[in-house]
Amino acid sequence: MSSLIHWIASELEAHALLIIVLIKVLLILFIVLTVNAYLTWFERKVVAHMQSRWGPHRVGPHGLLQPLADGAKFLLKEDPTPAGVDRFTYFLAPLMALALSLTSIAIIPFGPRSLYVFGYEIKLQIADLNIGILALFAITALSVYGVALAGWSSNSKYPLLGGLRSSAQMVSYELALTMSVVGVLLMAGSFDLRKIIDQQAAHAQWGIFGWNLWPQILGFVCFGIAAIAETNRVPFDLPEAESELVAGFHTEYASFKFAMFFIAEYTSMITVSALCTIMFFGGWLSPFPASWTFTHYLPSVLLIPFGLWVIWDGIRYETIFGRIVLPGIGTVITALGAALLVFPAANEFIQGPFWLLGKILFFLFVYVWLRGTLPRFRYDQLMSFGWKLLLPVSIANVVITAFILLLRGSK
Amino acid sequence: MTPQLVIFFVLAAVAVLGAASLIFQRHPIHSALSLIVVMVALAGLYLLMGADFVAAVQIIVYGGAIMVLFIFVIMLLNAGIEERTNASRLARFAGVPLTVVLLGILAVAIARSQVASQPAQLADTHKISMQLFTEFVYPFELTSFLILVAILGALVLAQRES
């Protein structure tokens, strides 16, 4: 028995790096999929309140179990394969869309510091590549196929039109997307996402004014617009324009294959928000000057009142289930906030991820906000906007940035 | 066998099978998909040699941009399954021997060259860009000029039609 345990221990030690990576991958997958599910809830709630509705509120308190019900529905629904589809490509397309969008999360660093468990360094990032941003663009470049092939293989006119539109749109906006970050890359002198954030930390005393947002404001505007087009979101959701194309490229997909496209879209929203945060909004840097150490209590200051509010809201909730669950959640949140006050080391560790995730949440809100606000582009408007305005402006940004960097003689 | 060698053989097999599938598939979309597999496998081989930048560019430019255009055109024309014709008699008799000769020449050339024994020189981005903008600056700029000419040519052809 002891020899068996000894053998297991030695095997674990020999493959420790592999095991750490596997655990991280599983953990990130779980987190991302859960966040995706609640992102749908968040989107429906926010859009509903913008339109003076309540949004989902039947399943669970405040509709919090709605994503679970939706997931079960996707899994249990009938999954018909239409006649005349190209079977291999029809099954490949949703797999490709999902796999590629989930892969891109691996490159995002979620915090500056590493955890140390049993002497092993655990970075808050699955793949620390020195060509980080290029690898991300490589994955984005391939993700067009999910949509295009879904449209083609369905063997139906609306999906085909949706697939054609999306491949044209994504190719056009990918150019502007890539050109708009070149300015940032020139300033950082690296493709490494961590180095890009470190370069913004050079002016830690300036807080929010040290970020790339200000010198690269043109790049940021181009990136923001192109990123929304890349993720096929309103107002650039022409591939699935439901008033014209039924549901566009995924018209013929049902049940879980449809859910895979759905998850892919929300995952790429998260990736793009993270990328935008890292490139232009200082990543995990605090918006306050570095000397303002009292801002380190901000996570607790936000969490404790929020938790208390959830408890207060919960005990007055109309259903008994809600009166039990909501105060429970509130207690957990309050306890988390209090724990951060008690353990300063944990509080210090949480600073980076706190700001990064906070900014990502802000951009996700902007996505939803745009959906609740803007009408869809016309197709010719979309194309002329991408090619005649966005691309020239982002190229001009590259030229101006290069010129200024040359004048200042840095790098 | 080192893990690198195993990965190399897997990727090489994928690339060769993809290339064979590219020829044997009857439908243009399937052929194009096979070509994407070849491109990605090649990118994996570059990665194995430590050429991260080249691998990323391979996927972005070939796997992404160029193949998307291929697929876009096939979709736009709604091309169907290709029809088999009686292959030309010349190809039927001369094809296999010529292929063997070509492979033989390639094998001899590779065996004689020093390529395999040299470690990858153009590994990182900095070195590649230094080479591109100093030693190879004229070919590099001429290539961009060539692409510009191609774009203008496409424009002229498109304008003539309307």
Chai-1 contact restraints between the chains, C-beta under 6 A:
chainA,res_idxA,chainB,res_idxB,connection_type,confidence,min_distance_angstrom,max_distance_angstrom,comment,restraint_id
A,I131,B,D52,contact,1.0,0.0,6.0,A-B,restraint_1
A,I131,B,F53,contact,1.0,0.0,6.0,A-B,restraint_2
A,I131,B,A56,contact,1.0,0.0,6.0,A-B,restraint_3
A,L134,B,A56,contact,1.0,0.0,6.0,A-B,restraint_4
A,A135,B,A56,contact,1.0,0.0,6.0,A-B,restraint_5
A,F137,B,I60,contact,1.0,0.0,6.0,A-B,restraint_6
A,A138,B,A56,contact,1.0,0.0,6.0,A-B,restraint_7
A,A138,B,I59,contact,1.0,0.0,6.0,A-B,restraint_8
A,A138,B,I60,contact,1.0,0.0,6.0,A-B,restraint_9
A,A141,B,I60,contact,1.0,0.0,6.0,A-B,restraint_10
A,A141,B,G64,contact,1.0,0.0,6.0,A-B,restraint_11
A,L142,B,G63,contact,1.0,0.0,6.0,A-B,restraint_12
A,L142,B,G64,contact,1.0,0.0,6.0,A-B,restraint_13
A,V144,B,V68,contact,1.0,0.0,6.0,A-B,restraint_14
A,A148,B,I71,contact,1.0,0.0,6.0,A-B,restraint_15
A,W152,B,M75,contact,1.0,0.0,6.0,A-B,restraint_16
A,L164,B,M75,contact,1.0,0.0,6.0,A-B,restraint_17
A,S167,B,V68,contact,1.0,0.0,6.0,A-B,restraint_18
A,S167,B,F72,contact,1.0,0.0,6.0,A-B,restraint_19
A,V171,B,V68,contact,1.0,0.0,6.0,A-B,restraint_20
